[in-house]
């Protein structure tokens, strides 16, 4: 077992804390050089747009997963006036070794957040919005009722806006969470399995692969007209055969859409990149997923679960 520095936020203060996470041979892994296809660009004229959007989000006390998870597509998405909103605060109750979101004891949910979110969606004139959250294992419903409040507030003032929710696994409260979400089903229901089940013991601590699959299937059974979606990152130590197996498992659990992207190490204190997958292999993943029957596949090095989600929902190629 290896000691790893993890960013922790406690009561509004960011600090580093030692977390014992079993990462296989972390200290012996070489630092792989980023290949030429791993890059993002932003025109200088777009910088002002990015800063304006960040300022607007801070004014309304809102968070985006784009910022908190250090997404490599942040500048591109922000410069186009789009963002994935992260509700229920910016402090996660879990400590996944691949994720850059802060860990600790979170604040109580902000009762004004749903209204502030809806007002931002209206001000930004968004036609499609993704709402996600940190894990809130401290809440009896895992945060499901807060998701519903956000959905209802957005629809109240922006009825034409399509809504995708990217939810946590709700741990042992899945049935209760689905009962609550039934009050206002989203247009797309997204939950990421993230990686191969053989890597869960060190990459997705506190989660259960089968439980994630069951959540996706249970939602489809309750709401057959709502598209289900999941995401997978590669480069953590899985094989190509592992990726295909995950795709097969997801399809067996009635998942409609899938995103596949390259894992990028947020800092030296996170899991290392074990391999950079070539774009040609991402194309092979895409073909395999379509062959399995997925209605839409976004597969590429810079693809993320909510990257151009509006285009994904329409079935357009965004890789």
C-alpha positions in Angstrom: 0.0 0.0 0.0 1.4 3.4 -1.0 0.8 6.7 0.7 -0.4 9.3 -1.7 -1.0 13.1 -1.2 -4.6 13.9 -1.9 -6.1 17.4 -2.0 -8.6 17.8 0.8 -11.0 20.7 1.5 -12.4 20.9 5.0 -14.9 23.6 5.8 -13.8 25.9 3.0 -10.0 25.4 3.4 -7.9 23.6 0.9 -5.0 21.6 2.3 -3.1 18.4 1.7 -3.7 15.3 3.7 -2.1 11.9 3.6 -4.5 9.2 2.3 -3.6 5.6 2.2 -4.6 4.4 -1.2 -3.4 1.1 -2.7 -1.8 2.2 -5.9 0.2 -0.5 -7.6 3.9 0.4 -8.1 3.1 4.1 -8.3 6.6 5.2 -7.3 8.1 3.0 -10.0 6.0 4.1 -12.9 7.9 6.2 -15.5 6.4 9.5 -16.4 5.2 9.0 -20.0 5.7 11.9 -22.4 2.5 13.3 -23.8 2.1 12.4 -27.5 1.4 15.0 -30.1 -2.3 14.2 -30.3 -2.9 15.3 -26.6 -3.4 19.0 -26.9 -5.9 21.8 -26.6 -5.7 25.2 -28.1 -7.5 28.5 -27.4 -7.4 31.6 -29.6 -6.2 34.7 -27.7 -9.5 36.5 -28.5 -11.4 33.7 -26.7 -9.7 34.4 -23.3 -12.0 37.3 -22.5 -15.1 35.1 -23.0 -13.7 32.5 -20.7 -13.0 35.0 -17.9 -16.5 36.5 -18.3 -18.2 33.1 -17.9 -16.0 32.3 -14.8 -17.0 35.6 -13.3 -20.7 35.0 -13.9 -20.4 31.6 -12.2 -18.7 33.0 -9.1 -21.3 35.8 -8.8 -24.0 33.1 -8.5 -21.9 30.9 -6.3 -21.9 28.1 -8.8 -19.3 25.4 -9.6 -18.5 23.6 -12.8 -16.9 20.2 -13.0 -14.9 21.8 -15.9 -12.9 23.8 -13.3 -13.0 21.5 -10.3 -11.8 18.4 -12.2 -9.2 20.3 -14.2 -10.9 19.2 -17.5 -8.5 19.7 -20.5 -11.4 21.0 -22.6 -12.3 23.8 -20.2 -11.1 26.7 -22.4 -12.7 25.3 -25.5 -16.1 24.8 -23.8 -16.0 28.0 -21.8 -15.1 30.0 -24.9 -18.2 28.7 -26.6 -20.4 29.7 -23.6 -21.1 26.1 -22.4 -20.4 24.4 -19.1 -21.3 21.4 -17.0 -22.6 22.6 -13.7 -21.6 20.8 -10.5 -24.2 21.0 -7.8 -24.1 20.1 -4.1 -20.8 21.9 -3.5 -17.2 21.3 -4.6 -16.2 18.9 -1.8 -16.6 15.2 -2.5 -17.1 12.6 0.3 -14.9 10.1 -1.6 -11.3 10.1 -2.6 -10.8 8.6 -6.1 -7.1 8.5 -7.0 -7.7 9.7 -10.5 -9.9 12.7 -9.7 -8.9 16.3 -9.0 -12.0 17.3 -7.1 -11.3 18.1 -3.5 -12.2 15.6 -0.8 -13.5 16.2 2.8 -16.6 17.0 4.8 -18.9 19.0 2.6 -21.3 21.8 3.6 -25.0 21.4 3.7 -26.7 21.8 0.3 -27.3 25.4 -0.7 -31.1 25.9 -0.9 -30.6 28.7 -3.4 -28.4 26.7 -5.8 -31.3 25.3 -8.0 -32.6 28.8 -8.6 -29.2 30.3 -9.2 -28.4 27.5 -11.6 -31.6 28.0 -13.5 -31.0 31.7 -13.8 -27.5 31.1 -15.2 -28.9 28.7 -17.7 -31.4 31.3 -18.9 -28.9 34.1 -18.9 -26.5 31.9 -21.0 -29.4 30.9 -23.3 -28.4 27.3 -23.1 -30.3 24.8 -25.2 -28.7 21.9 -23.5 -27.3 21.7 -20.0 -25.4 19.0 -18.1 -25.9 18.8 -14.3 -23.5 16.7 -12.3 -22.4 16.5 -8.6 -19.8 15.4 -6.2 -20.5 12.2 -4.3 -22.6 13.0 -1.3 -22.6 9.9 0.8 -23.4 12.1 3.8 -27.0 12.7 2.5 -29.8 10.2 3.1 -30.8 10.3 -0.6 -27.3 10.8 -2.0 -28.4 14.2 -3.3 -31.2 12.9 -5.5 -33.8 15.5 -4.3 -31.4 18.3 -5.0 -31.0 17.1 -8.6 -34.8 17.1 -8.9 -35.0 20.7 -7.6 -32.4 21.8 -10.1 -34.2 20.1 -13.0 -37.6 21.7 -12.0 -36.1 25.2 -11.6 -34.4 25.0 -15.0 -37.6 23.8 -16.7 -39.7 26.4 -15.0 -37.8 29.3 -16.6 -36.2 27.6 -19.6 -38.7 24.9 -20.7 -37.1 24.3 -24.1 -33.7 23.5 -22.6 -32.7 19.8 -22.7 -31.3 18.4 -19.4 -28.7 15.7 -18.9 -27.8 14.6 -15.4 -24.5 12.9 -14.6 -25.2 11.3 -11.3 -23.1 9.5 -8.6 -23.8 5.9 -7.8 -26.0 6.7 -4.8 -24.2 3.8 -3.1 -26.8 1.8 -1.1 -29.6 4.3 -1.8 -30.2 3.6 -5.4 -33.9 2.5 -5.2 -34.7 5.5 -3.0 -32.8 7.9 -5.4 -34.7 6.5 -8.4 -38.0 7.0 -6.6 -37.1 10.6 -6.0 -35.8 11.2 -9.6 -39.1 9.9 -10.9 -40.7 13.2 -10.0 -38.8 15.0 -12.8 -36.9 12.6 -15.2 -34.1 14.2 -17.1 -33.8 14.0 -20.9 -30.5 11.9 -20.6 -29.4 9.9 -17.6 -25.6 9.6 -17.3 -23.6 7.6 -14.8 -19.9 6.8 -15.5 -18.4 3.4 -14.7 -15.0 5.1 -15.4 -12.8 2.0 -15.7 -12.4 -1.7 -15.8 -13.7 -3.6 -12.7 -10.2 -5.0 -12.1 -8.9 -1.5 -11.4 -11.7 -0.4 -9.0 -9.8 -1.5 -5.9 -7.4 1.4 -6.3 -8.9 3.7 -9.0 -12.5 4.0 -7.8 -12.4 3.3 -4.1 -15.8 3.1 -2.4 -17.6 2.3 -5.7 -18.9 -1.0 -7.0 -18.8 -1.9 -10.7 -21.9 -4.1 -10.6 -23.9 -1.5 -8.6 -23.1 1.1 -11.3 -24.3 -1.2 -14.0 -27.4 -2.0 -12.0 -28.2 1.7 -11.5 -28.1 2.3 -15.3 -30.3 -0.7 -16.0 -32.8 0.1 -13.3 -33.2 3.6 -14.6 -33.8 2.3 -18.1 -36.4 -0.1 -16.8 -38.3 2.7 -15.0 -37.9 5.3 -17.8 -37.5 3.4 -21.1 -37.9 6.7 -23.1 -34.9 8.4 -21.3 -31.6 7.8 -23.0 -28.9 6.2 -20.7 -25.3 7.0 -21.0 -22.0 6.1 -19.4 -18.3 7.0 -19.7 -15.0 5.2 -19.7 -11.4 6.5 -19.4 -8.5 4.5 -20.7 -4.8 4.6 -19.8 -5.0 3.5 -16.1 -3.7 0.0 -16.7 -6.6 -1.7 -18.5 -6.1 -3.7 -21.7 -8.0 -3.3 -25.0 -9.8 -6.5 -24.1 -10.9 -5.0 -20.8 -12.4 -2.0 -22.6 -14.4 -4.3 -24.9 -15.6 -6.3 -21.9 -16.9 -3.1 -20.2 -18.7 -2.1 -23.4 -20.3 -5.5 -23.5 -21.4 -5.2 -19.9 -22.9 -1.7 -20.5 -24.8 -2.9 -23.5 -26.2 -5.9 -21.6 -27.5 -3.3 -19.0 -29.3 -1.4 -21.7 -27.0 1.6 -21.9 -27.7 3.7 -25.1 -24.7 6.0 -25.4 -21.0 5.8 -24.4 -18.0 8.1 -24.2 -14.4 6.9 -24.2 -11.5 9.2 -23.5 -7.8 9.3 -22.4 -7.1 9.5 -18.7 -4.7 12.5 -18.0 -3.0 12.7 -14.6 -4.1 15.9 -12.9 -1.0 16.1 -10.7 2.0 14.0 -9.6 -0.1 13.0 -6.6 -2.7 11.2 -8.7 -2.6 7.9 -10.5 0.0 7.9 -13.3 -0.9 7.4 -16.9 0.1 3.8 -17.8 -0.4 4.2 -21.5 -1.5 6.8 -24.1 -3.9 5.2 -26.4 -3.4 6.0 -30.1 -6.3 7.7 -32.0 -6.5 4.7 -34.3 -7.3 2.5 -31.2 -10.0 4.9 -30.2 -11.5 4.5 -33.6 -11.4 0.7 -33.0 -13.3 1.2 -29.7 -15.9 3.3 -31.6 -16.4 0.6 -34.2 -16.7 -2.1 -31.6 -19.2 -0.1 -29.6 -21.4 0.5 -32.6 -21.2 -3.2 -33.5 -22.5 -4.0 -30.0 -25.5 -1.8 -30.7 -24.9 1.6 -28.9 -26.9 4.4 -30.5 -24.1 6.9 -30.2 -20.4 6.6 -29.4 -17.9 9.4 -28.7 -14.4 8.0 -28.7 -11.2 10.0 -28.8 -8.2 11.1 -26.7 -9.9 14.4 -25.6 -13.4 13.1 -25.2 -15.0 13.5 -21.8 -18.5 12.4 -20.6 -20.0 15.9 -21.0 -17.8 17.2 -23.8 -20.2 18.5 -26.5 -23.0 16.6 -24.8 -25.6 18.4 -26.8 -24.1 17.0 -30.0 -23.7 13.6 -28.5 -27.4 13.5 -27.6 -28.2 14.4 -31.2 -26.0 11.6 -32.4 -23.4 13.8 -34.1 -19.7 13.0 -34.3 -17.7 15.0 -31.7 -14.5 13.1 -31.4 
